[in-house]
Amino acid sequence: MRKKPREKPPRTRWTKGRLEDLIHRATVDAQDDEEQQMGFYTAIEENVKFPFKAVLSGKEVVVQGIEVGQEDEIVAVCVEVRSRERHTAPLLGLPLPKPPPKGAEWIEAYRLWLAES
């Protein structure tokens, strides 16, 4: 009996070189940190496929998009699946689902940029 070929699992890790390339693309025309962050905001908004489901603080949420929070950080706009309560969470603390949504490498590039800043 012939075996079915195994499907490759979706790639969930990106190389540091790939993430650094995305960082360059998001920040190439920026003059300062604020403009670089807005470059990431635009790149994430344009490239990440919203909405997607995630688990945040043990609760299932639907991530509907992003916005700039009160402290000028990029935050995820989430709606809890059960209560339909809307809230925001720092994008840095948002665990990505498996498999991640299309374009999630931009979120990872943003995280790397912040860690190296």
SULVENBEL-V638321 format. One record per residue. RES is the residue in one letter. PHI is phi in radians with two decimals (none if undefined). PSI is psi as a letter, one per 40 degrees, with the letter a starting at -180 (* if undefined). BURIAL is # if it has 24 or more other C-alpha atoms within 12 Angstrom, else .. Layout:
# SULVENBEL-V638321
{{RES PHI PSI BURIAL} {RES PHI PSI BURIAL}}
This chain:
# SULVENBEL-V638321
{{M none h .} {R -1.44 h .} {K -1.46 i .} {K -1.27 i .} {P -1.18 i .} {R -1.26 h .} {E -1.41 h .} {K -1.29 h .} {P -1.16 i .} {P -1.07 i .} {R -1.27 h .} {T -2.02 e .} {R -2.01 i .} {W -2.06 i .} {T -1.22 i .} {K -1.09 d .} {G -1.07 d .} {R -1.11 d .} {L -1.14 d #} {E -1.13 d #} {D -1.12 d .} {L -1.15 d #} {I -1.05 d #} {H -1.05 d .} {R -1.10 d .} {A -1.33 d #} {T -2.00 e #} {V -0.99 d .} {D -1.73 e .} {A -1.44 i .} {Q -1.62 d .} {D -2.56 a .} {D -1.06 d .} {E -1.12 d .} {E -1.20 d .} {Q -1.11 d #} {Q -1.11 d #} {M -1.19 d #} {G -1.09 d #} {F -1.17 d #} {Y -0.98 d #} {T -1.10 d #} {A -1.11 d #} {I -1.16 d #} {E -1.05 d #} {E -1.42 d .} {N -1.92 d .} {V -1.49 h #} {K -1.44 h .} {F -1.77 i .} {P -1.42 i .} {F -2.54 i #} {K -1.56 i #} {A -2.64 i #} {V -2.00 h .} {L -2.27 h #} {S 0.94 f .} {G 1.37 e .} {K -2.01 h .} {E -1.32 h .} {V -2.27 i #} {V -1.91 h #} {V -1.50 h #} {Q -1.58 d #} {G 2.91 a #} {I -2.29 i #} {E -2.70 i #} {V -1.62 h .} {G -1.41 a .} {Q -1.10 d .} {E -1.71 f .} {D 1.03 f .} {E -1.82 i #} {I -1.40 h #} {V -2.14 i #} {A -1.56 h #} {V -1.62 h #} {C -2.11 i #} {V -2.19 h #} {E -1.16 h #} {V -1.13 d .} {R -1.33 d .} {S -1.58 e .} {R 1.11 e .} {E -1.25 h .} {R -1.73 h .} {H -2.71 i .} {T -2.02 i #} {A -2.49 i #} {P -0.97 h #} {L -1.06 d #} {L -1.08 d #} {G -1.60 e .} {L -1.48 h #} {P -1.28 h #} {L -1.39 i #} {P -1.26 i .} {K -2.00 h .} {P -1.28 i .} {P -1.25 i #} {P -1.18 i #} {K -1.01 h .} {G 1.54 e #} {A -1.09 e #} {E -1.08 d #} {W -1.19 d #} {I -1.14 d #} {E -1.13 d #} {A -1.13 d #} {Y -1.08 d #} {R -1.08 d #} {L -1.13 d #} {W -1.03 d #} {L -1.14 d .} {A -1.14 d .} {E -1.60 e .} {S -1.35 * .}}
